[in-house]
Amino acid sequence: QVRMVESGGGLVQPGGSLRLVCAASGSIHSISTMAWYRQAPGKQRVTVAIITRIGNTGYADPVKGRFTISRNHANHTAYLQMNNLIPEDTAVYYCNAVITTWDFKESDYWGQGIQVTVSS
């Protein structure tokens, strides 16, 4: 009923930038919180950035000042602008959203994940 698709990942050199996009589609009544997570090889999935329905944001310490999360309510999309990337940012990035569908059920939805590799 709900599909979450990420795009925009890839290989970038240290100091470069990438913009991740997460598009939600399907039987969506409303979306509250949207967030980006990442999972590096051999490590647990961790929160990177979060944005509430009214636009309040929060960031993990390692990305503060470099990453910016935003969203577009009209097309159910979240973005993650990543600047000044470092090798430690290499991970699979996942989009997450708390979505209420038209049957008025609220659930957590995840994208399939997208690889970001920072390397020279």
C-alpha positions in Angstrom: 0.0 0.0 0.0 2.9 2.3 0.7 6.2 2.4 -1.2 9.3 4.3 -0.2 12.0 4.8 -2.8 15.4 6.4 -2.2 17.6 7.9 -4.9 20.7 10.0 -5.3 23.4 7.9 -3.7 26.7 6.9 -5.3 30.4 7.3 -5.2 31.9 10.7 -4.3 35.3 12.0 -3.3 36.0 13.4 0.1 34.8 17.0 0.4 32.1 16.4 -2.2 28.3 16.6 -1.9 25.3 14.3 -2.6 21.6 14.9 -2.3 19.5 11.9 -1.3 15.8 11.8 -2.1 13.1 9.7 -0.5 9.7 9.5 -2.2 6.8 7.9 -0.5 3.8 6.9 -2.6 0.6 4.9 -2.2 -2.4 5.1 0.1 -1.1 8.0 2.1 -3.3 10.1 4.3 -0.6 11.9 6.1 3.0 11.7 7.2 4.3 12.8 10.5 8.0 12.3 11.2 10.5 11.6 8.4 14.1 10.6 9.0 17.3 9.3 7.5 19.3 6.5 9.0 22.6 4.9 7.9 24.3 1.6 8.5 28.0 1.2 7.9 29.5 -2.3 7.3 29.6 -4.3 10.6 27.8 -1.6 12.5 24.3 -1.0 13.7 21.8 1.3 11.9 21.9 4.7 13.5 19.8 7.9 13.1 21.3 10.6 10.9 18.7 13.3 10.7 15.0 13.7 11.6 12.3 16.2 10.6 8.9 16.6 12.2 5.6 17.5 10.5 6.1 21.1 11.3 9.7 21.2 10.2 11.7 20.9 13.4 14.9 19.1 12.7 17.5 17.1 14.6 20.9 15.7 13.6 23.4 13.2 14.9 26.6 14.9 16.1 28.9 13.5 13.4 26.8 15.2 10.6 25.9 18.5 12.3 26.8 21.5 10.1 27.3 19.3 7.1 24.0 17.6 6.4 20.6 19.2 6.0 17.2 17.4 6.1 14.1 18.9 4.4 10.8 17.7 3.1 8.0 18.5 0.7 4.6 17.8 2.1 2.8 18.1 -1.3 4.7 15.2 -2.8 5.5 13.2 0.3 9.3 13.6 -0.2 12.2 13.9 2.1 15.7 15.1 1.2 19.1 14.8 2.7 21.7 17.3 1.5 25.1 16.0 2.4 28.1 18.4 2.1 31.7 18.1 2.9 31.5 14.3 2.9 34.2 12.3 4.6 35.0 8.6 4.3 33.3 7.9 7.6 30.0 8.8 6.0 30.2 5.7 3.8 27.2 3.6 4.6 23.8 2.4 3.3 21.3 5.2 3.9 17.7 4.4 4.7 14.7 6.6 4.6 12.0 6.2 7.3 8.6 7.7 7.7 5.7 7.4 10.1 2.7 7.2 7.8 -1.0 7.2 8.3 -2.8 5.4 5.5 -6.4 6.1 4.3 -7.6 3.2 6.6 -6.3 5.4 9.4 -3.6 3.0 10.5 -0.3 4.5 11.5 2.8 2.5 10.7 6.6 2.8 10.3 7.8 2.5 6.7 11.3 2.0 5.4 13.0 2.4 2.1 15.2 -0.3 0.6 18.4 1.6 1.3 20.9 3.3 -1.0 24.7 3.1 -1.0 26.8 6.2 -0.3 30.5 5.7 -0.7 33.1 8.4 0.0 36.5 7.6 -1.3 39.3 9.0 -3.4 
